[in-house]
Every structure is written in C-alpha cells, then in structure tokens.
Amino acid sequence: MSEWLSWPEIVERYPNQYVLVEFTKLDEDLKYKRGRVIATAPSRSEIYRKLLEADAKKIAIEYTGEPPKDEAYIL
C-alpha cells in the first residue's frame, strides 16, 4: 500500500472501507489531489486503532462508500 493514488483510484481499489491516507499537500479547497493509502479497515473504530500506529504527519481518514446510516458526520 505504498503507491500514490488519486481519490477515484482509492475508491476503486478499496470499496466500502475506511482508509488512512497520507498526503503531501492540500489544494485551495483543503483537499488532497493524491495520497498513499497506509491502512484500511471495515470499521471506524478499527481505523482509529490503526491511526495510533501510523507514523505519517499528514493523514486523512476517509470512507470510500456511501456513509453508513448509523453514523453522524460534521462537514
């Protein structure tokens, strides 16, 4: 999982998964253009555990599917 990918490529490779994505910089809309997936997990609690092990400094947590109905999101 060390290849730098675009968001559509990440979604295609890791469907319906939480992903930890390392990125180098953000655009003017505070979104990254490319990232390196450093961990995946089917649940939010599991991806948070993996976050504790990550050594990258710039990390995003994303979900590649439709948001689960039982979770709340702040935009």
C-alpha positions as MATLAB code, in Angstrom:
seq = 'MSEWLSWPEIVERYPNQYVLVEFTKLDEDLKYKRGRVIATAPSRSEIYRKLLEADAKKIAIEYTGEPPKDEAYIL';
ca = [
       0.000    0.000    0.000;
       2.715    2.487   -0.853;
       1.587    3.674   -4.290;
       0.389    7.291   -4.654;
      -3.200    7.295   -5.965;
      -5.964    9.739   -6.837;
      -9.205    9.636   -4.811;
     -11.124    7.789   -7.602;
      -8.340    5.166   -7.708;
      -8.510    4.728   -3.920;
     -12.304    4.278   -4.058;
     -11.965    1.687   -6.826;
      -9.276   -0.331   -5.027;
     -10.773   -0.184   -1.526;
     -14.591   -0.150   -1.857;
     -16.660    0.410    1.296;
     -13.602    0.731    3.520;
     -12.214    3.311    5.886;
      -8.784    4.346    4.667;
      -5.882    6.208    6.255;
      -4.370    8.320    3.513;
      -1.019   10.067    3.749;
      -0.787   13.188    1.591;
       1.864   15.808    0.895;
      -0.170   18.963    0.335;
      -3.699   20.297    0.067;
      -5.258   22.387   -2.682;
      -7.100   25.681   -2.146;
     -10.257   23.739   -1.148;
      -8.277   21.822    1.531;
      -8.486   18.564   -0.418;
      -5.550   16.415   -1.407;
      -5.009   15.518   -5.062;
      -3.092   12.284   -4.495;
      -2.449   10.152   -1.463;
      -0.806    6.972   -0.267;
      -3.085    4.503    1.495;
      -1.303    3.390    4.660;
      -4.136    1.346    6.216;
      -7.673    0.147    5.524;
     -10.404   -1.202    7.791;
     -14.089   -2.073    7.527;
     -14.989   -0.180   10.720;
     -14.326    3.290   12.048;
     -13.118    2.020   15.429;
     -10.592   -0.260   13.737;
      -9.212    2.540   11.537;
      -8.775    4.723   14.651;
      -6.683    1.942   16.223;
      -4.563    1.831   13.085;
      -4.187    5.615   13.226;
      -2.349    5.247   16.542;
       0.281    3.137   14.748;
       0.742    5.489   11.780;
       3.952    7.477   11.593;
       2.964    9.897    8.812;
       2.377   13.527    9.787;
      -0.260   14.497    7.201;
      -3.076   11.944    7.334;
      -6.719   11.939    6.288;
      -9.349    9.398    7.303;
     -11.847    8.764    4.516;
     -14.662    6.317    3.791;
     -14.855    5.011    0.231;
     -18.531    4.046    0.129;
     -21.852    5.605    0.963;
     -21.781    6.920    4.532;
     -23.154    4.340    6.961;
     -26.685    5.263    8.080;
     -25.885    4.875   11.784;
     -23.028    7.417   11.802;
     -23.085   11.209   12.001;
     -20.703   13.429   10.043;
     -19.708   17.042   10.524;
     -18.973   18.933    7.328;
];
